[in-house]
Amino acid sequence: MSQLEFDDNAARTLEAMYLTPDVVGQRAKVIEMLAPAPGEHVLDIGAGPGLLAYDLARMVGESGRLVGLDASAAMLKVARTRLAAMPQAECMEGDAADLTFPDASFDIAVSTQVHEYVADMEKAVKELHRVLKPGGRALVLDTDWRSIVWHSSDKARMERVLQCWDDHLADPHLPATLGARMRRAGFRVLRVEIVPMLSPRWQPVSYAAGIMKTIRGYAAANGDRHGLSKEEVQAWYDDQLRLAERGEFFFSLNRYAFLAMR
Ligand SMILES: C[S@@+](CC[C@H](N)C(=O)[O-])C[C@H]1O[C@@H](n2cnc3c(N)ncnc32)[C@H](O)[C@@H]1O
């Protein structure tokens, strides 16, 4: 397994991908599910470039509090710039599996596309539960990469590329066990929603177009273990461009949002 490094370059790429309509729609869904109110205290674990944190900080207002926590200094730099004008918002370095806040500190704890990277998930869910006030809401959203439907002219090669890509996560199938894990930690799971990343045809500004480039880079650097040469990875990528030109591109992948109460 070789996890993605969230450096300056990754932070810029991720920010661009997370400004595409698919992920803008995801944030609207997360906000609808959490319904943050003015004055509430919110923790965003793995806040990344701070796009969701920005919306949440505006919703809780100056009588509330928003803490954006992340393990990556490069991500925190982007988030701090985005949140700079809001006194209710602060960013800090930290680990999802080892939160430094006292018990019952927050009304809301949210974490999107983060726990799939966390090796000690048992501890991370316990921590999520611990820092919430009784009655507080948690929302955890992750991708299950088994849900992917991605058309290719070479099915076997596509499978090998996706197997290689699975290595970038601690658990590429986390949603399948997430509800049970949250219940074991003492949560009441209230609602589960699918958030699709869907490109039924080629869309240059889309999650699919962005992740395609990221997967090409990752597989070119880490493909050896799966018998993938750099040339094969490039051929996989070129095939997608050809399908796009011919009007035959199709990409569909599900993220799963779990809303729970402590
Ligand atoms: C795919 S990004 C998602 C960012 C953001 N939550 C969003 O949805 O826009 C994953 C983020 O999780 C952070 N991360 C990964 N492992 C972490 C951990 N153990 N503790 C805190 N943050 C972590 C990364 O640095 C990165 O910013």
Residues whose N, C-alpha, C, O or C-beta is under 5 A from the ligand:
A	BS01	LIG	F6 Y18 I45 G46 A47 G48 P49 L69 D70 A71 S72 M75 G94 D95 A96 A97 T112 Q113 V114 Y117 V118
